[in-house]
Amino acid sequence: MACWSDRGCDDEMRSRCPHAIDPTERCPASCRFADCERPTRSVASPLLLLDPDVDRTATMKETCVSCAFFLENGPRTR
């Protein structure tokens, strides 16, 4: 499973989380469980943030949208 496909909370938390109720809703960056502490996490450059070919709908967490690892390795729209 790709890291951007994981919410980062356990089953108990997911069962009562308002963001996990709707599977299409992302975990907001303000959620403490959405923090990413993986060694691959790095803030993307402005140029990478503007890449139009990245499928940003594939992320489960808002923080992934600004991660260089996701933007370089995540799914593409074309």
JOCORGI-V296088 format. One record per residue. N is the residue number from 1. PSI is psi in radians with two decimals (none if undefined). OMEGA is omega as a letter, one per 30 degrees, with the letter a starting at -180 (999 if undefined). D_FIRST is the distance of its C-alpha to the first C-alpha in Angstrom with 2 decimals. Layout:
n=<N	N>
psi=<PSI	PSI>
omega=<OMEGA	OMEGA>
d_first=<D_FIRST	D_FIRST>
This chain:
n=<1	2	3	4	5	6	7	8	9	10	11	12	13	14	15	16	17	18	19	20	21	22	23	24	25	26	27	28	29	30	31	32	33	34	35	36	37	38	39	40	41	42	43	44	45	46	47	48	49	50	51	52	53	54	55	56	57	58	59	60	61	62	63	64	65	66	67	68	69	70	71	72	73	74	75	76	77	78>
psi=<2.33	2.52	-0.55	-0.10	-0.01	2.26	-0.54	0.05	2.78	3.05	-0.69	-0.81	-0.73	-0.55	-0.37	0.08	2.25	-0.38	-0.48	-0.21	-0.77	1.95	-0.26	-0.15	2.35	2.65	2.23	2.71	-0.41	-0.21	2.24	-0.35	-0.17	-0.11	2.48	2.15	0.33	2.60	-0.32	-0.19	2.20	2.55	2.32	2.68	2.75	-0.66	-0.73	-0.62	-0.47	0.06	2.00	-0.19	-0.05	2.31	1.55	-0.23	-0.20	-0.20	2.52	-0.26	2.43	-0.55	-0.41	-0.49	-0.40	0.21	2.22	-0.67	-0.80	-0.82	-0.52	-0.53	-0.15	3.05	2.66	2.67	-0.35	none>
omega=<l	a	a	l	a	l	l	l	a	a	a	l	a	a	a	a	a	a	a	l	l	a	l	a	l	l	a	l	a	l	a	l	l	l	l	l	a	l	l	a	l	a	a	l	l	a	l	l	a	a	a	a	a	l	a	l	a	a	l	a	l	a	a	a	l	a	l	l	l	a	l	a	a	a	a	l	l	999>
d_first=<0.00	3.79	6.39	8.39	6.64	7.61	11.41	12.14	14.81	15.52	16.52	20.13	19.72	17.54	20.37	22.91	21.25	22.92	19.97	17.57	20.34	19.77	16.17	17.12	18.44	16.80	17.30	20.36	20.76	23.51	21.32	21.29	17.89	16.46	17.60	15.25	16.46	13.98	16.09	14.53	15.82	19.04	21.17	21.54	24.97	26.89	26.74	22.95	22.85	25.05	23.03	23.52	21.00	17.78	16.23	16.33	15.76	11.98	11.92	12.05	14.30	17.49	17.25	14.50	17.19	19.29	16.83	17.72	14.36	12.86	16.15	16.29	12.84	11.64	12.67	16.43	19.01	21.18>
